[in-house]
Amino acid sequence: MKIVKILGTFLLLVLAALVVIPLIVLAGLFVWLKLTEEGDEESLELDQEDL
């Protein structure tokens, strides 16, 4: 019976990792996109001022 609890806990941890890790990666990509987007807008504004 103890082995069933251990396997259930392990399975639950693996399932949680499969959900949490992609969410962390997507959040990081979203933040990176927002940070680079602001830089792109600033460079576009500078280009338009030069014209």
HELIX and SHEET records of a PDB file:
HELIX    1   1 LYS A    2  ASP A   50  1                                  49    
END                                                                             
